[in-house]
Amino acid sequence: MKKKLLSALLCASLVATMAVGCSGGSSESSSDSGNDTKQEADSGSDEGGKTYAIVTKSAGNPFNEKTAEGFQEVIEAQGGTAIVKHPEAATADAQVSVIQSLISQGVDSICIAANDENALQAALEEAMAAGIKVCCEDSKTNPDSRQVFVNQAGITEIGQSLMDAVLDISGGEGQWAILSATSQAANQNAWIDSMKEIMESDDKYSKLELVEVAYGDDEPQKSTDQTQALLAKYPDLKVICAPTTVGINAAAKVLQDEKSSVKLTGLGLPSEMAEYIGDDDAHSCPYMYLWNPIDLGRLGAYTSIALVDGTITGAEGDKFTAGDMGDYEIVKADDGGTEMILGAPFKFDASNIDEWKDVY
Ligand code: RAM
């Protein structure tokens, strides 16, 4: 309750300046790995009797848990049944078996954060052929495997924010590295490609040298090992950019524990990163970005409901109201499919991290 109240107060006071939406969130999210957290509906609205599934990238990732929490909250408030699935590992194979079991269960919709853009196609096409509505959130599939993508923020906006952070934090020159999640993740790869394109596009980035893209697979230990390997391999490294909440958290611990002078930026959860954010030598991360993961799940839920009740088909130009989140329009995505955009990436620094660390 306290958390909800604080969240509501913060939303009220910050809403005018925030590009990301706020959510009260529920007090707890499930963290099972593959097991249903089926919640029976208790209201009698039109959505009663329908079953909406969310499949995240993997278990043990607080970002995924918060997204699932937002999804579940909306589905249940609308009288539907939510199924939350966190696969054991962030792999396509793990997601294919989850999708197959959801097809057998006869769910009405699947909202998935894809671990691979193309490898889920056969399973998701089978789901759609069985009448199951399919949307993606966080990380998209190819257009043939989905009806619409609930995108957290524009790819170029994210790439630009991160690239400019690297330029600023490095002082305009020197070696930098990327610590990503899995090598197949469509969202990670799109952001990394965007950063590389931006770096090539303007002379002001010409004194920066990207020495390596390392992959921590969104596993804390592997991300820690990869950070240590980067520090050992590149003694002149100035900045690590980790566009993954798991990666940035692991890297922050390593850098601060080792009192490294290497600085960090990327995409992180304020709740996990508060102790590492600051402008002095004692803090490894001057600033980072993210969006509201709870709202991402909430928008995924409203989208699933609209697909199931026929308000939208996922076609360009479709419009719907996502409850208290307002109106959304479906637009063309860069890959030829369709998407909607939740908002812009939001910057967290020493001036606002304390306000946000209790929200998500
Ligand atoms: C990690 C995941 C997720 C990404 C966030 C920013 O938790 O890789 O897909 O969107 O970071």
Residues whose N, C-alpha, C, O or C-beta is under 5 A from the ligand:
A	BS01	RAM	F63 D138 A181 P243 T244 T245 V246 L267
